[in-house]
């Protein structure tokens, strides 16, 4: 295992939340993953080197089961050392168990994690740092890590508010052929082109992310299937009408899109089920001839994902 690896498995961050939507969190201020945000939105959050730790710090000086953060009451959090070899520190003092206060600095091995309360005035500042850390620098959109954690966060809102939530997955048709024919620089230009065409169509609440090499995801909060389909069709048509300009050539490109939505009657749906449904819809669009949008339904799936 790489001793420099840091993995966070707790859902993270929200792009433009209302003030009342902030959640107490830990911010990595030193060590691998600086800028990352870990939401304290479950009864217990474990920290350590173990593969199943909620906050996994695969670093020298970190025990497999190092520390635990427990929610004792609303907005009351206690950190407890789990008998670690090198100890857990809060503001430089070795602790066995202590109630966390706003801006407390937690030391575990070489990492430093700052506790930020839900009502902290610093929440927007650290949110912006987190968002910048999750950008795909080449395309200037969010990366897969941000997509997965943001989708988790929006699902939490979906369950709480019983509002619809939609997801669009799309990718460039025959992209390998595009690269083989026109070169990888043209392929890079095409991906930037797709992002530039997509962004103006999206609403402020929608989130465009890079999901894979030439595959993209759009999270659409408070959006039903019909509305998401309309947005997907706008994107598809705009791409079809706008060739890539590269090296003095005008190169046609198309995309296929898959749409899935969780409704107010599916509050227990998971991010995995939504991704699987959108992916199956995307496959249906590809199988149907490409340059089209498909919407997931039980009728175009072998089983209800």
Buried (B, 14 or more C-beta within 10 A) or exposed (E): EEEEEBBBBBBBBBBEBEEEBBBBBBBBBEBBBBBBBBBBBEEEBBBBBBEEBBBBBBBEBBBEBBBBBBBEEEEEBBBBBBEBEBBBBBEEEEBEEBEBEBEBBBBBBBBBBBBBBBEBEEBEEBBEBBBEBBBBEEBEBBBBBBBBBBBBBBBBBBBEEEBBBBBBBBBBBEBEEBBEEBEEEBBBBBBBBBBEBBEEBBEEEBBBBBBEEBBBBBBBBBBBBEBBBEBBBBBBEBBBEBBBEBEEEEBEBEBBBBBBBBBEEBBEBBBEBBBBBBBBBBBBBBEEEEBBBBBBBEEBBEEEB
